[in-house]
Amino acid sequence: MAVSSQKHRSLLPLLFLACLPLACLCQTNSSSTISPAANGTTASSNATSPRRVRGCGAGLDPAYRYLCDRRAAWGIVLEALASAGFLLTVSLLCGLLLWTLCACASSRGPPRGGVGGVVLSMSLFLLATAGIFAATFAFIVRLNAETCPTRVFLFSVLFALAFSCLLARCLALLGFAAARGWGEPAVAVGLSAVQVIISAQWLLVVLVRDGRPCEYSQGEFAMLQIYVLCLLALAAVLSLHILCRSCSTYSYSYTGSVRRHWRAQAALLCLTALASVAVWAAWIGMLTRGNLEAGRRPAWDDPALSIALVANGWVLLLGHGLSQVAFFCRGEAAARDLPLSFAGWTSPNADIPGLGSQKEGKENGSFENDGEPRRGRRMDPKLRSPYESGFSMTEIDPEKDYTIPRPQTTNYTEPYDDYYGQD
């Protein structure tokens, strides 16, 4: 018995070593049975995380969540406003082109000079406004490698084209010859081409030369808009000058309707430029300092830029786009070849007593018809005109010679030698 007990004691370490892997295997199996539950929980949480975004689908990329997230309603509201502005701008552009084609086809004579330049300038402005509304979606979507170049390039170039059209219109109203007719769209395109070069150069330096990803800070994005701010400032100053000039001067010509038309254009240009200045001052202030001081630096940057795009787009559309198209169509309709009607014309002296009434020739004291009997008017010195001849036309005898005597000379070759003192 003692020997058997010793044998069993010697086998205990071997049993312990044999049971140790089994214990580890059991522990592994137990942990594997718990981890799937945990993984299932995390997987279910990951699977349900897109579902937690109200209004968005299950497999939507998180970069596009603001297009449909009901908790962040700013994206949905701005998306609706931008879509409505884009559709209205495109409809207005198509209507302008169709109306111009119909007007040119139905006109009797050739179109007026400069009409093509005005239509092209308004078309460029409407295209820039439609692009501003479309660029809003690039700022609602989160910043990534695809949206960054679109933001940098389109934001500045589209605003540069819109403000260049405003500036060219101001120059045309001031009477600059270079901005009349086809020169107006040429000036707008030339001014906006500078910003195209600036934005393209920045992208080439960052992406191609340095090979860095497209990233920018808030101050750097604002610095890229310096030239656009210069265009906006010039347009605002010139529109104010045109408005003051139209209100302070007065013309005595018969072009009152033209002057009122010019004054209305100046007022709308000034209002559009000043409202754009207010929008740009607000978004630059919020992007550079306001969001930082409020503690909302990364979260409010994209909403601030999106709101600036939509607000300025509607300002440009309502303040300048619709009004210019209405002025142009009304002016072209009034300039068509219509029969002249002089009904309602009055004399400018109609309100002055004694000058507005029309008198016949017989009411003149010095007038006398040769056919009527003489009433002694010519005998009365008070009724006699100092320019009246001493005889009437009835006293002329056709048999008499009433020709003016001419000087007689025999020198037919040089008749004026005696006059000039020559022998």
Buried (B, 14 or more C-beta within 10 A) or exposed (E): EEEEEEEEEEEEEEEEEEEEEEEEEEEEEEEEEEEEEEEEEEEEEEEEEBEEBEBBEEEBEEEBBBBBBEEBEBBBEBBEBBBEBBEBBBEBBEEBBEBBEEBBEEBEEEBEEBBBBBBBBBBBBBBBBBBBBBBBBBBBBEBEEEBBBBBBBBBBBBBBBBBBBBBBBBBBBEEBEEBBBBBBBBBBBEBBBBBBEBBEEBBEEBBEEEEEEBEBEBEEBBEBBEBBBBBBBBBBBBBBBBBEBBEEEEEEEEEEEEBEBBBBBBBBBBBBBBBBBEBBEBBBEBBBEBBBEEEBEEEBBBBBBBBBBBBBBBBBBBBBBBBBBEBBBEBBEEEEEEEEEEEEEEEEEEEEEEEEEEEEEEEEEEEBEEEEEEEEBBEEEEBEEEEBEEEEEEEEEEEEEEEEEEEEEEEEEEEEEEEEEEE
